[in-house]
Amino acid sequence: MSFDSSLTAVRGETLFQTRIASDLSLKTPLSIRLASVLLENDLISRDQRDKYEVCFEEALKNAIVHGNQQDAGRSVAVRLFREEVEWGVTVEDEGSGFSPDVLDEPSELWEESGRGIRLMEHIVDRLEYQNGGRSVTLTVRRVGEKKALIHGDDFVESGEDPEVVRVTQGTGGTVATLFTGNLIEERADAAVDAILHSVREGAVSPLVLDLSRVTFLSSHAIGRLVALSKACIQHSLELRLCGLNDELSEIFQTMNLNVLFDVYESLELAIGA
């Protein structure tokens, strides 16, 4: 990660660019569009799409919320570009920027903006802040230039709302199985709210959260899991997580979340612990 006060550099060949209002409802459609352009140009594989959509959402959310303060009079400029061996996305807001010291504050990493920065840094090859923090460029080495990261199964959703979580209860405990690959805001809220309902209704301990079908978590989703952990403590429930893929395991270690959660390799081990 780097921080520079100079103006944002214009790099490579422009594949797509736009400017959006400071409206959070616009970040998901734009993230999907950016990933689609990358796929159309053979710059990413289909099994990488979810994680890059999450990454773009984090960058856009930070620009809209923390950069522009959701000021309707300010906008966010986005540019997707291609170079010889890399591609990148630049997101620039119209806010006042921030001090580079913030990036070194451990306490900031537990705020949602800080978690978003760490997630982006984990996903891309290079994260560069310019223009006093008003602009961030996410750079990735092109397909074929590095080994693809490991992810879970692809999830194809129908036009109807898919089942997000299923909670089952037995004598050995309560199991909450998540059925969504890319756990972003709305899905995370729906899943955790359903699990919290079971907790309040008297779930049997331990509560095992099966993440084996989840490919990636947004910073918001991680925040909801932290809230779930606190609720379990209040209701004297032991919370156990299982089934994290390699990518999620690395993120948990990077963000020290393995200190907060008991993580097991499989559902069988989590139930039998």
Secondary structure as UniProt FT lines:
FT   STRAND          2..3
FT   STRAND          13..21
FT   HELIX           24..26
FT   HELIX           27..40
FT   TURN            41..42
FT   HELIX           46..48
FT   HELIX           49..61
FT   HELIX           62..67
FT   TURN            69..70
FT   TURN            72..73
FT   STRAND          75..82
FT   STRAND          86..92
FT   HELIX           100..104
FT   HELIX           106..110
FT   HELIX           112..123
FT   STRAND          126..130
FT   HELIX           131..133
FT   STRAND          135..141
FT   TURN            143..144
FT   STRAND          165..170
FT   TURN            171..172
FT   STRAND          173..178
FT   STRAND          182..183
FT   HELIX           185..200
FT   TURN            201..202
FT   STRAND          207..210
FT   TURN            212..213
FT   STRAND          216..217
FT   HELIX           219..234
FT   TURN            235..236
FT   STRAND          239..242
FT   HELIX           246..254
FT   TURN            255..256
FT   HELIX           257..259
FT   STRAND          262..264
FT   HELIX           267..272
//
